[in-house]
Amino acid sequence: MTARDFPVTFTVEGLFDRFDHQISLPRQGDPIRFMTAPNGYGKSTLLRLLADLTAENHVGVASAFWRKLKIGYESGAVLHAERDAKENHFEELRYRLELPGSDNPISDRVPSNALQRYVWESSRWRNAQLRRAGSAGNRESEGHLRHTFLEEYGPPPRTIRIRREIRRALRIVNATYLDVHRLGPRGRMTPVVFRGVGPARKGQAIGAALGVAKAATAVLRNAKLKYLADSRGDEETFANRAVEALNNGPLEDSPTFESVVQQLNLLKRLYEQLGDLGVVAPLSPQAVDVLGTMKDSNAAAVAVILLYWRDVVGRLRRLKWRVRSLELYRDAVNSLLEGKAVRFRGDCDDGENRGQGLEVHVEGRAIPLDCLSDGEQHLLVIFGELMFGKLARPRGLLLLDEPENSLHPEWQATLGKTLGQLATSSRRRVLVATHSPIIIGDAWDNEVSLDRRESK
């Protein structure tokens, strides 16, 4: 198995000791699927199982009630898991990985005593940390107290380790779970626990909308830093390239004044697009006024100006590609918002808005994100996590649990189609559990209906 492999089917037998379900997962050419079923058939449980498997959260996997599960991969590999329980008492998890072309499956097991010990050690460690006096900042700075704490309680408990090949197969699932029910009231600082994500996101008290704003800011900052690095590289070599161009002749066959005009028009379009996004400042008038001082017969000036503006155009094109996710996100959200618009700030490190690069504007004035309605915040979070949030992973599978909550039917009618378009553009996949036929719209070919077949 390689990192480019991905799961195509997910089968669970004996869910709640009642149901057998088989799901065809989204693929790159078919990036969105809608899972439907009556209440109590296990839609949310299936999503959490996929996320817990990705995160190697064996405690979460063992906590659900199921007997067997199977993940089929595009390469033909199959990962089997069995939950052994006797008289409703969990005994162990057993994993078995079957690889194509191999007659020797790779097996491993996680016994109940290992899970119990891990849970006990994790609870003991967390409770001990909570009992320590002082603020978190003071505790981290008191090295001698930290050393004493480690001596008394030991290091944090290690995660339960299983065979490397099985771990790789689990990680290839690459699924993350976003529970719309737990986004928090009005995006304020609410304890939000996302299943199936790394420890950096788990258990942090963070407003979901503010978390997306911070993720957008990180995209902006990284793009700006790379743009500055590109500018520095071009500046360091510009003099030598200009001398070489003048000594060896024009960069192209007979560059003309019209060549410079075309390059300037391209430069203006890029500045307008990036300026409308809020990433760069508008093009200064001085850049346009240079045309009035140039003569068509001045071949040296044409060659140097053309070289310089080509550098700028190349940097702006790379910058536009790096903030492509922000542009898609803005267009998707703004197509649904009424009277409001998402805008980004390239100067997010300056002024009153220090540290936040995403804003929502009403009549040209920025408003706090927690002043938005629940439905508007849900849009910000759902699209943001898919495009650039901490849940977003390359070729990842985003699991959305009932995203129709707090959304007007008009928005529901657009949500499914927009999610599919964004998933295609970002090369990610989306599995949606929903009760709303409005979200599915005309995409009933992408529906995965959990059958009513009782488990044998």
C-alpha positions in Angstrom: 0.0 0.0 0.0 1.2 3.5 -0.8 0.1 7.0 0.4 -1.8 7.4 -2.9 -4.1 4.5 -2.1 -7.5 5.4 -0.7 -10.5 3.5 0.7 -13.4 2.8 -1.6 -15.8 0.7 0.6 -16.6 0.6 4.3 -18.6 -2.4 5.7 -19.9 -2.8 9.2 -21.6 -6.0 10.5 -23.6 -6.3 13.7 -24.0 -2.5 14.3 -26.0 -2.2 17.6 -26.4 -6.0 17.1 -29.1 -5.1 14.5 -27.7 -3.8 11.2 -25.3 -4.7 8.5 -24.2 -1.7 6.4 -22.0 -1.3 3.4 -21.0 2.2 2.2 -19.4 3.1 -1.1 -17.1 5.9 -0.2 -16.5 9.1 -2.3 -13.7 9.0 -4.9 -11.6 11.6 -6.6 -13.8 11.6 -9.7 -17.0 11.4 -7.6 -16.0 13.5 -4.5 -19.3 13.7 -2.6 -21.7 11.1 -1.2 -24.9 11.6 0.8 -25.7 8.9 3.4 -29.4 8.7 4.4 -31.3 6.6 6.8 -34.0 6.9 9.5 -32.9 7.9 13.0 -31.2 5.2 15.0 -29.7 3.4 12.0 -26.1 4.4 12.9 -25.2 7.2 10.4 -23.3 9.3 13.1 -21.7 6.1 14.5 -20.4 5.1 11.1 -18.8 8.5 10.6 -17.2 8.5 14.0 -15.9 5.0 13.4 -14.1 6.1 10.3 -12.6 9.1 12.1 -11.5 7.0 15.1 -9.9 4.5 12.8 -7.9 7.2 11.1 -6.8 8.7 14.4 -5.9 5.2 15.8 -8.4 6.0 18.6 -8.8 2.3 19.6 -10.8 3.4 22.7 -13.4 5.1 20.5 -13.4 2.2 18.0 -14.0 -0.3 20.9 -16.6 1.9 22.5 -19.1 1.5 19.6 -21.3 -1.6 19.4 -20.4 -3.6 16.3 -19.0 -7.1 15.6 -17.0 -6.8 12.3 -15.9 -4.1 10.0 -14.0 -4.0 6.7 -12.3 -1.3 4.7 -11.7 -2.0 1.0 -9.0 0.0 -0.8 -8.5 0.9 -4.5 -5.4 -1.3 -4.7 -7.3 -4.4 -3.7 -6.1 -4.4 -0.1 -8.7 -5.2 2.6 -8.4 -4.3 6.3 -10.6 -6.4 8.6 -11.4 -5.6 12.2 -13.3 -7.6 14.8 -14.7 -6.5 18.1 -14.7 -9.5 20.5 -17.2 -9.1 23.3 -18.7 -11.8 25.6 -21.9 -11.1 27.5 -21.6 -7.4 26.6 -18.1 -7.2 28.1 -15.4 -6.1 25.6 -12.5 -8.5 25.3 -10.2 -7.3 22.5 -9.9 -5.7 19.0 -8.4 -7.8 16.3 -7.0 -6.3 13.0 -6.1 -8.2 9.9 -4.7 -6.6 6.8 -4.8 -8.6 3.5 -2.6 -7.3 0.8 -3.0 -8.1 -2.9 -0.5 -10.7 -4.1 0.3 -11.9 -0.6 -1.0 -15.1 1.1 0.2 -14.0 4.6 -2.1 -11.5 6.2 -0.7 -9.0 8.7 -2.5 -9.3 12.1 -2.5 -7.6 15.4 -4.7 -7.3 18.5 -5.5 -4.7 21.2 -6.7 -6.4 24.4 -9.1 -4.8 26.8 -6.6 -4.5 29.6 -4.4 -2.4 27.3 -7.3 -0.1 26.6 -8.2 0.1 30.2 -4.7 0.9 31.3 -4.4 3.6 28.6 -7.7 5.2 29.7 -6.7 5.1 33.4 -3.2 6.5 32.7 -4.6 9.3 30.5 -7.2 10.3 33.1 -4.6 10.2 35.9 -2.2 12.4 33.9 -5.0 14.9 33.0 -6.3 15.1 36.5 -2.8 15.6 37.9 -2.2 18.5 35.5 -5.5 20.1 36.5 -4.5 19.9 40.2 -1.3 21.8 39.6 -1.5 25.4 41.0 -1.1 28.5 38.9 -1.9 29.5 35.3 -0.8 27.3 32.3 1.8 29.9 31.4 3.3 30.0 34.8 3.3 26.2 35.0 5.2 25.9 31.8 7.8 28.4 32.9 8.5 26.7 36.2 10.9 24.2 34.9 11.8 22.7 38.3 8.1 22.2 39.1 7.6 20.5 35.7 10.6 18.3 36.4 9.1 17.4 39.8 5.8 16.6 38.2 7.4 14.3 35.6 9.3 12.5 38.4 6.1 12.0 40.4 3.7 11.1 37.6 5.9 10.1 34.7 5.6 11.1 31.0 2.2 11.3 29.3 0.9 7.8 28.3 1.9 6.6 24.9 -0.8 5.8 22.4 -1.4 2.1 21.9 0.9 0.9 19.2 0.0 -1.7 16.6 1.8 -3.1 13.5 3.2 -0.5 11.2 1.4 -1.8 8.1 -2.0 -1.7 9.8 -1.3 1.8 11.1 -0.5 2.9 7.6 -3.7 1.3 6.3 -5.7 3.2 9.0 -4.0 6.5 8.2 -4.7 6.2 4.5 -8.4 6.4 5.4 -7.6 10.1 6.1 -11.0 10.9 7.5 -11.9 13.7 9.8 -15.2 14.3 11.5 -17.0 17.6 11.8 -20.1 17.5 14.1 -22.3 20.4 13.2 -24.2 19.9 16.5 -21.1 20.8 18.5 -19.9 24.0 16.7 -20.8 25.9 19.8 -23.5 28.5 20.5 -22.9 31.5 18.2 -19.3 30.5 17.7 -18.2 31.6 21.2 -15.5 30.0 23.2 -17.1 26.6 23.7 -15.4 23.3 24.4 -15.4 21.6 21.0 -13.9 18.1 20.6 -13.4 16.9 17.1 -13.2 13.2 16.7 -10.4 11.8 14.5 -8.0 14.7 14.5 -4.5 15.1 16.0 -3.8 16.2 19.5 -3.2 19.8 18.5 -6.9 20.2 17.8 -8.4 17.8 20.3 -10.1 19.1 23.3 -9.2 22.8 22.8 -11.7 25.3 23.9 -12.1 27.3 20.7 -15.0 29.0 18.8 -15.3 27.1 15.6 -15.8 30.2 13.5 -12.8 31.9 15.1 -10.8 28.7 14.4 -11.6 29.0 10.7 -10.6 32.7 10.8 -7.2 31.7 12.3 -6.7 29.1 9.6 -7.4 31.6 6.9 -5.0 34.0 8.5 -2.3 31.3 8.4 -2.9 30.8 4.7 -2.5 34.5 4.1 0.7 34.8 6.2 2.3 31.8 4.5 1.4 33.2 1.1 2.9 36.6 2.0 6.1 35.1 3.4 6.6 33.1 0.2 5.8 36.1 -1.9 8.5 38.1 0.0 10.9 35.3 -0.5 10.2 35.2 -4.2 10.7 39.0 -4.4 14.0 38.8 -2.6 15.2 36.1 -5.0 14.2 38.1 -8.0 15.8 41.3 -6.7 19.1 39.5 -6.0 19.4 38.2 -9.5 17.7 41.1 -11.4 20.8 43.2 -12.1 22.7 40.2 -13.6 19.7 39.2 -15.7 19.2 42.8 -16.9 22.9 43.1 -18.0 22.7 39.7 -19.7 19.5 40.8 -21.5 21.1 44.0 -22.7 24.4 42.3 -23.8 22.8 39.4 -25.6 19.9 41.2 -27.1 16.1 41.3 -26.4 14.5 38.7 -24.3 12.1 38.0 -27.2 12.3 38.6 -30.9 12.1 42.4 -31.3 10.1 43.3 -28.1 8.1 46.5 -28.7 6.3 49.1 -26.7 3.1 47.0 -27.2 4.8 44.1 -25.4 5.2 46.3 -22.3 1.6 47.5 -22.6 0.3 43.9 -22.7 2.5 42.9 -19.8 1.1 45.9 -17.8 -2.5 45.0 -18.6 -1.8 41.5 -17.3 -0.2 43.0 -14.2 -3.2 45.3 -13.6 -5.7 42.3 -13.9 -3.7 40.3 -11.3 -3.6 43.3 -9.0 -7.3 43.8 -9.4 -8.1 40.2 -8.7 -5.8 39.9 -5.7 -6.8 43.4 -4.5 -10.5 42.4 -4.6 -9.7 39.4 -2.5 -7.9 41.7 -0.1 -4.5 40.1 -0.4 -2.5 43.0 -1.9 -2.9 46.8 -2.1 -4.1 48.4 -5.4 -1.6 49.1 -8.1 0.0 52.5 -7.7 -0.5 55.2 -10.4 3.3 55.5 -10.8 3.4 52.0 -12.3 1.1 53.2 -15.1 2.7 56.6 -15.6 5.9 55.0 -16.7 4.4 54.3 -20.1 4.1 58.0 -20.8 7.9 58.5 -20.4 8.9 55.6 -22.6 9.6 55.7 -26.3 9.0 52.9 -28.7 12.5 53.3 -30.1 14.2 52.9 -26.7 14.9 49.1 -27.0 17.0 49.0 -23.8 14.2 50.5 -21.7 11.7 48.1 -23.2 13.9 45.1 -22.4 14.5 46.1 -18.8 10.9 47.1 -18.0 9.7 43.9 -19.7 12.0 41.8 -17.6 11.0 43.6 -14.4 7.3 43.3 -15.0 7.6 39.6 -15.9 9.2 39.0 -12.5 6.2 40.8 -10.9 3.7 38.9 -12.9 5.3 35.6 -12.1 5.2 36.4 -8.4 1.6 37.5 -8.5 0.6 34.3 -10.3 2.3 32.2 -7.7 0.6 34.2 -5.0 -2.8 33.8 -6.6 -2.3 30.0 -6.8 -1.3 30.0 -3.1 -4.5 31.8 -2.0 -6.7 29.9 -4.4 -8.4 28.2 -1.5 -9.3 31.6 0.0 -10.8 32.8 -3.3 -13.0 29.6 -3.7 -14.1 29.9 -0.1 -15.0 33.6 -0.4 -17.0 33.0 -3.6 -18.8 30.0 -2.1 -19.8 31.8 1.1 -20.7 35.1 -0.5 -23.0 33.3 -3.0 -25.2 32.5 0.0 -24.8 35.4 2.3 -27.3 38.3 1.9 -26.2 41.8 2.7 -22.9 40.5 4.0 -19.6 39.6 2.4 -16.5 37.7 3.4 -13.2 39.6 2.8 -9.6 38.9 3.6 -7.0 41.3 4.9 -3.5 41.1 3.6 -2.5 43.5 6.4 -3.8 41.3 9.1 -0.7 41.9 11.2 -1.3 45.7 11.3 -3.8 47.9 13.0 -6.8 47.1 15.1 -7.5 43.8 13.4 -4.1 42.3 14.4 -4.0 38.6 14.0 -7.2 37.9 12.1 -7.2 37.9 8.3 -10.9 36.9 7.7 -13.6 39.5 8.1 -17.3 39.7 7.3 -18.4 43.1 6.0 -21.7 44.8 6.1 -21.9 47.9 4.0 -18.1 48.2 4.0 -17.8 47.8 7.8 -16.4 44.7 9.5 -18.5 43.1 12.1 -17.5 40.5 14.8 -17.9 36.9 13.8 -19.9 36.1 16.9 -22.5 38.6 15.7 -23.4 36.3 12.8 -26.4 34.0 13.0 -25.9 30.3 13.7 -26.6 29.4 10.1 -24.0 31.9 8.8 -21.4 30.7 11.2 -22.1 27.1 10.1 -21.4 28.1 6.5 -18.1 29.7 7.5 -17.1 26.6 9.4 -18.2 23.9 7.0 -16.7 25.5 3.9 -13.6 26.7 5.8 -12.8 23.3 7.3 -13.1 21.8 3.8 -10.8 24.3 2.1 -8.1 25.3 4.6 -9.1 24.5 8.1 -7.1 22.3 10.4 -9.4 19.4 9.5 -8.5 19.8 5.8 -5.9 17.3 4.6 -4.7 16.6 1.1 -6.8 13.9 -0.5 -8.7 13.8 2.8 -12.2 12.6 3.5 -14.3 15.1 5.4 -17.2 13.6 7.3 -20.2 16.0 7.8 -22.9 15.0 10.3 -26.2 16.7 9.4 -24.9 20.0 8.0 -28.5 21.1 7.4 -28.9 22.2 11.0 -29.6 25.9 11.3 -29.7 26.3 7.5 -32.7 27.8 5.6 -34.1 25.5 2.9 -32.7 27.9 0.2 -29.2 27.4 1.6 -29.7 23.7 1.9 -30.6 23.5 -1.8 -27.2 25.1 -2.6 -25.1 23.5 0.0 -24.7 20.0 -1.5 -23.8 21.3 -5.0 -21.3 23.8 -3.5 -19.7 21.2 -1.3 -19.2 19.0 -4.4 -17.6 21.8 -6.4 -15.3 22.8 -3.5 -14.3 19.1 -3.0 -13.4 18.8 -6.6 -11.4 22.0 -6.6 -9.5 21.1 -3.4 -9.0 17.5 -4.3 -10.8 16.3 -1.2 -13.8 14.1 -0.6 -16.9 14.6 1.4 -19.3 12.1 3.0 -22.5 13.8 4.3 -24.9 12.1 6.7 -28.2 13.9 6.3 -32.0 13.7 6.7 -32.6 16.5 4.2 -33.5 15.6 0.6 -33.1 19.3 -0.2 -29.4 19.0 0.3 -29.1 16.1 -2.1 -31.1 18.0 -4.7 -30.6 16.3 -8.1 -27.6 14.2 -7.0 -29.6 11.1 -6.0 -27.1 9.0 -7.9 -24.6 9.9 -5.1 -26.9 8.8 -2.3 -25.9 5.9 -0.1 -29.0 4.6 1.6 -28.5 2.5 4.7 -30.7 -0.5 4.2 -33.1 -1.8 6.7 -31.6 -5.3 6.6 -31.3 -6.8 10.1 -28.0 -8.3 11.1 -27.8 -12.1 10.9 
